[in-house]
Amino acid sequence: MKYSTFNTKTSFGIGSLSFANAYHEHLELFCTGERFEWACPSLSFHGLVMGSPYMEIEGTGTLRDIKKPLEKYAVVNFHKRGWTKGSEHTFDAEVFSAKGKVAFKITGKWSGEISIQDMRNLASPEVIWTKQPYPENWQYQYGMTHFGLQLNYLPA
């Protein structure tokens, strides 16, 4: 079950618009009895007046186990886009275990490829997710992925 209280802090800039939730989101897994709380990073839209519009997730998000908030938690840093497109959509995360030690490091692009490294035994990073390529003629289909297009398909 997911529940949350939503209170948006909105800010306007020159050609940009940003949204941030002032409260935390909650998730309860009934099958395991685990309860999590997370604080979301802000969401910004840039280039609204001039240039090419783009969306950016920026800031820090945290995820905590409510039963052991100082032992089991993760911190995710979403990096701002730089002057080049190669730096867009990047993030890094650290997953902490007991005694505040880093158990895993997760890095990558949420629009490309994500890798995880087990810091407990210093294993080499392993790719755990890769974005699938867009379907043919995606630019004429509102930039939707294959999965998004299948959601719109209604069989007769």
C-alpha beads as a LAMMPS data file, in Angstrom:
LAMMPS data file: protein, C-alpha beads

156 atoms
155 bonds

1 atom types
1 bond types

-500.0 500.0 xlo xhi
-500.0 500.0 ylo yhi
-500.0 500.0 zlo zhi

Masses

1 110.0

Atoms # bond

1 1 1 0.000 0.000 0.000
2 1 1 1.324 3.436 -0.892
3 1 1 0.207 6.596 0.827
4 1 1 1.471 10.119 0.853
5 1 1 0.691 13.700 1.618
6 1 1 1.382 15.981 -1.280
7 1 1 2.314 19.617 -0.798
8 1 1 4.128 21.075 -3.759
9 1 1 6.603 23.895 -3.514
10 1 1 6.688 25.552 -6.906
11 1 1 9.301 27.988 -8.148
12 1 1 9.480 29.905 -11.396
13 1 1 12.695 31.029 -13.042
14 1 1 13.583 32.582 -16.363
15 1 1 12.313 29.952 -18.776
16 1 1 12.062 27.225 -16.107
17 1 1 9.556 25.752 -13.703
18 1 1 10.417 23.560 -10.674
19 1 1 8.311 21.374 -8.399
20 1 1 9.314 19.829 -5.074
21 1 1 7.189 17.793 -2.654
22 1 1 7.496 19.158 0.871
23 1 1 6.419 15.864 2.470
24 1 1 7.588 12.258 2.313
25 1 1 6.049 9.334 0.455
26 1 1 5.363 5.997 2.204
27 1 1 5.229 2.398 1.004
28 1 1 4.146 -0.621 3.022
29 1 1 4.759 -4.176 1.774
30 1 1 2.136 -6.378 3.396
31 1 1 3.772 -9.666 2.384
32 1 1 7.006 -8.858 4.282
33 1 1 5.767 -6.301 6.803
34 1 1 8.357 -3.772 5.659
35 1 1 7.597 -0.057 5.632
36 1 1 9.613 2.520 3.703
37 1 1 9.668 6.286 3.557
38 1 1 11.234 8.358 0.820
39 1 1 11.882 12.011 0.170
40 1 1 11.704 12.868 -3.508
41 1 1 14.097 15.139 -5.401
42 1 1 12.727 18.112 -7.300
43 1 1 11.485 18.012 -10.869
44 1 1 12.291 20.892 -13.231
45 1 1 11.307 21.883 -16.737
46 1 1 13.807 24.057 -18.603
47 1 1 13.866 25.810 -21.962
48 1 1 10.200 26.742 -21.818
49 1 1 10.696 30.181 -23.396
50 1 1 13.724 29.664 -25.649
51 1 1 15.615 26.616 -26.850
52 1 1 14.616 22.979 -26.693
53 1 1 12.457 22.115 -23.674
54 1 1 13.722 19.342 -21.416
55 1 1 12.866 17.804 -18.052
56 1 1 15.384 17.291 -15.282
57 1 1 15.319 15.493 -11.943
58 1 1 17.695 17.297 -9.612
59 1 1 18.723 17.102 -5.988
60 1 1 18.866 14.335 -3.434
61 1 1 16.333 11.636 -2.680
62 1 1 16.437 9.377 0.369
63 1 1 14.809 6.010 1.024
64 1 1 14.615 4.670 4.598
65 1 1 13.350 1.537 6.300
66 1 1 11.036 2.970 8.972
67 1 1 11.860 0.205 11.478
68 1 1 15.638 0.811 11.213
69 1 1 16.045 4.316 9.727
70 1 1 19.680 4.738 10.779
71 1 1 20.785 1.291 9.596
72 1 1 18.934 0.568 6.356
73 1 1 18.713 3.511 3.983
74 1 1 19.786 4.788 0.577
75 1 1 20.782 8.232 -0.665
76 1 1 20.332 9.013 -4.369
77 1 1 21.947 12.100 -5.922
78 1 1 20.513 13.267 -9.238
79 1 1 22.994 15.509 -11.036
80 1 1 22.082 18.629 -12.967
81 1 1 22.618 18.682 -16.684
82 1 1 25.810 20.425 -17.672
83 1 1 26.595 22.285 -20.862
84 1 1 26.681 19.073 -22.875
85 1 1 23.993 16.469 -23.462
86 1 1 26.360 13.712 -22.311
87 1 1 25.922 14.749 -18.688
88 1 1 22.131 14.613 -18.646
89 1 1 20.096 12.099 -16.594
90 1 1 23.062 10.982 -14.461
91 1 1 22.784 9.869 -10.854
92 1 1 24.664 7.991 -8.182
93 1 1 23.375 6.242 -5.093
94 1 1 24.767 4.681 -1.947
95 1 1 22.876 1.942 -0.127
96 1 1 23.781 1.700 3.549
97 1 1 23.538 -1.325 5.816
98 1 1 24.091 -1.750 9.540
99 1 1 26.424 0.700 11.278
100 1 1 26.208 3.221 8.436
101 1 1 28.566 1.335 6.127
102 1 1 28.098 1.564 2.367
103 1 1 26.915 -1.830 1.121
104 1 1 26.278 -0.951 -2.549
105 1 1 27.026 1.865 -4.964
106 1 1 24.703 2.412 -7.896
107 1 1 25.642 4.707 -10.791
108 1 1 24.495 5.485 -14.296
109 1 1 21.922 7.283 -16.366
110 1 1 18.252 6.705 -15.768
111 1 1 17.793 7.086 -19.523
112 1 1 20.610 4.700 -20.474
113 1 1 22.383 2.137 -18.317
114 1 1 22.619 1.481 -14.564
115 1 1 25.426 -0.396 -12.771
116 1 1 25.739 -1.659 -9.211
117 1 1 28.878 -2.423 -7.220
118 1 1 28.934 -4.530 -4.052
119 1 1 31.178 -2.600 -1.657
120 1 1 31.190 -5.332 1.007
121 1 1 33.542 -7.484 -1.062
122 1 1 34.688 -4.815 -3.567
123 1 1 33.319 -6.672 -6.568
124 1 1 33.565 -5.051 -9.962
125 1 1 30.495 -3.092 -11.129
126 1 1 27.758 -5.077 -12.842
127 1 1 25.196 -3.672 -15.293
128 1 1 21.724 -4.327 -13.884
129 1 1 19.547 -2.331 -16.287
130 1 1 19.794 -1.088 -19.868
131 1 1 17.187 1.071 -21.586
132 1 1 15.648 -0.666 -24.558
133 1 1 15.922 1.152 -27.905
134 1 1 12.959 3.130 -29.157
135 1 1 10.678 1.381 -31.645
136 1 1 10.758 2.221 -35.332
137 1 1 9.280 5.666 -36.140
138 1 1 9.200 6.609 -32.449
139 1 1 9.386 10.335 -33.246
140 1 1 5.938 10.083 -34.886
141 1 1 4.514 8.268 -31.857
142 1 1 5.091 10.994 -29.240
143 1 1 8.438 9.503 -28.178
144 1 1 6.777 6.532 -26.486
145 1 1 8.668 3.333 -25.773
146 1 1 7.464 -0.054 -27.002
147 1 1 5.887 -0.649 -23.576
148 1 1 4.068 2.707 -23.686
149 1 1 2.713 1.932 -27.150
150 1 1 1.418 -1.452 -25.965
151 1 1 -0.567 0.285 -23.204
152 1 1 -2.492 2.134 -25.924
153 1 1 -3.258 -1.024 -27.916
154 1 1 -6.768 -2.340 -27.348
155 1 1 -7.406 -5.713 -28.991
156 1 1 -10.744 -6.128 -30.759

Bonds

1 1 1 2
2 1 2 3
3 1 3 4
4 1 4 5
5 1 5 6
6 1 6 7
7 1 7 8
8 1 8 9
9 1 9 10
10 1 10 11
11 1 11 12
12 1 12 13
13 1 13 14
14 1 14 15
15 1 15 16
16 1 16 17
17 1 17 18
18 1 18 19
19 1 19 20
20 1 20 21
21 1 21 22
22 1 22 23
23 1 23 24
24 1 24 25
25 1 25 26
26 1 26 27
27 1 27 28
28 1 28 29
29 1 29 30
30 1 30 31
31 1 31 32
32 1 32 33
33 1 33 34
34 1 34 35
35 1 35 36
36 1 36 37
37 1 37 38
38 1 38 39
39 1 39 40
40 1 40 41
41 1 41 42
42 1 42 43
43 1 43 44
44 1 44 45
45 1 45 46
46 1 46 47
47 1 47 48
48 1 48 49
49 1 49 50
50 1 50 51
51 1 51 52
52 1 52 53
53 1 53 54
54 1 54 55
55 1 55 56
56 1 56 57
57 1 57 58
58 1 58 59
59 1 59 60
60 1 60 61
61 1 61 62
62 1 62 63
63 1 63 64
64 1 64 65
65 1 65 66
66 1 66 67
67 1 67 68
68 1 68 69
69 1 69 70
70 1 70 71
71 1 71 72
72 1 72 73
73 1 73 74
74 1 74 75
75 1 75 76
76 1 76 77
77 1 77 78
78 1 78 79
79 1 79 80
80 1 80 81
81 1 81 82
82 1 82 83
83 1 83 84
84 1 84 85
85 1 85 86
86 1 86 87
87 1 87 88
88 1 88 89
89 1 89 90
90 1 90 91
91 1 91 92
92 1 92 93
93 1 93 94
94 1 94 95
95 1 95 96
96 1 96 97
97 1 97 98
98 1 98 99
99 1 99 100
100 1 100 101
101 1 101 102
102 1 102 103
103 1 103 104
104 1 104 105
105 1 105 106
106 1 106 107
107 1 107 108
108 1 108 109
109 1 109 110
110 1 110 111
111 1 111 112
112 1 112 113
113 1 113 114
114 1 114 115
115 1 115 116
116 1 116 117
117 1 117 118
118 1 118 119
119 1 119 120
120 1 120 121
121 1 121 122
122 1 122 123
123 1 123 124
124 1 124 125
125 1 125 126
126 1 126 127
127 1 127 128
128 1 128 129
129 1 129 130
130 1 130 131
131 1 131 132
132 1 132 133
133 1 133 134
134 1 134 135
135 1 135 136
136 1 136 137
137 1 137 138
138 1 138 139
139 1 139 140
140 1 140 141
141 1 141 142
142 1 142 143
143 1 143 144
144 1 144 145
145 1 145 146
146 1 146 147
147 1 147 148
148 1 148 149
149 1 149 150
150 1 150 151
151 1 151 152
152 1 152 153
153 1 153 154
154 1 154 155
155 1 155 156
